[in-house]
Amino acid sequence: MSVDKNQPTAAELAILQVLWEAHPRSVREVHQILSEKKQVVYTTILKTMQLMHQNGLLSRESAGRKHLYSPAVEREAVQDKLLDRFLTRTFGGSTKSMVMRALGNHRATPEEIQELKDFINNIDEE
């Protein structure tokens, strides 16, 4: 399992996504949600969440006989770290190359393009 709090594995990231949407949640709840997308074994989710708690990715509280988990890391911090790593490894650190590739492969709506223009204009003004 991941030791760097801001660089979770794919399995850890799937669990974090569920918990970022709503928390706290039990292992059973997380398992049910993840099972809707693909077959996952309950005990694997349980063990992963226990290790994530030990590694500081999740916080845990007792509720009777079960544990409820919440993310112990912010979504934005994890996204920033993963994006920086992806940008460096895949595009040699070139933001322009990454954005051009993304816009070339996935058609943005006119609203999204306007938001991007506004964002770029705000960066220029700063």
N, C-alpha and C positions, 0 to 999 in steps of 0.2 A: 504494500500500500504506500501511498504518497506520504512523504515526511514533510515536504514543503507545503505549508498551509495554502499558499496561493497557486499551487500547481497540482490540483487533484488529478487522479487517474480518470479515465473515461467512466468507469463504474462509480467512482466517488462523485464525479460531476453530475451524473444522472440522478443520484440521490440528493445532492445539493439542489438541483433544479426543482425537484419535488418539494423540498423543504423551504426554498426561497418563495415558492408560490403561497404556501400557508404552513404555519408551524405553531406550536409543537405538534408532532405526529409520532405515532407508534411505528414500530417496525412493520407490523401487519398492514397499516395504512400505506406506508411507503411501498411495500411489496405489492399490494393490490394495484396501486397506480402504475408502477413500473410494469406489472404483468399485462396491463392493457396494451402495451406497445410491443413487448416481446416476452418470450418465456424466460422467467428468472426463478431461481430456487430460493425459497424463503430463508433457509439456513445460510445461504451465501449473502443475502441482504443483511441478515442479522449480524453475521461475522464482520462484514464490511463496515456496518454502522458502528459496531463496537470498536473496531480499529480506528475509525474516523474520530470517535470520541477520545480514544487514547492519544491520537496524534493532534488533537486540538481543532479538528475541522467541525466537530459537532459538540454541542452542550447537551446534557442529559439531566432530566429530573424524574423522580419516582412518582408514580401515580398508582397507588395500590400495589398490585403485583406486576405492573408493566412499567416500562420506561418510555418517556416521551422525549423526542429529540428535536433540537432546533439547530440551525446553522450557527457556527461560531465564527464564521468568516463572512465578510460582506461580498455580495454578488459583484459589485463594481471592482473591488480589489482583485478578485479572482479573474474577472474578465480582462482587466488591464494587464495582469501578468501573463495570461494566456495569449492575449493579442500581441504583446511585445515579443514574446517568444516566437509566435507564428510569423510575425512580420520579419523578424531577424532571420529565422531559419528558412523561410520560404521565399521571401522577396528581398533578401539582403538588406533589410532595413528601409527599403524604399516604399514610403506611404503611397506615392503616386502610382507606382506599379501595382500595388495591391488594389487601390481604388479603381484604377483603370480596368484591371482584370475582373473585378467584381461587377462593375457596370457593364462590361462587355459580355459577361456570361449570364447576367440576371437583369432583365429589363426592369428598370425603376419606373415607378409611376410619376406622372408630372408633379404630383404633390411632394414625393420624395426628392425629386430633382430640385424643386424650389427650396425645400428644407436644407439640402446640401449647399445650395448657392448661398442661402442666408447664413448658414454655419461658416462657410468660407469667408464671407464678407465680415462676419463678426470677428473672426480670427485676424483678418487684415487690419481691422480697426483697433485691435488690442496692442 
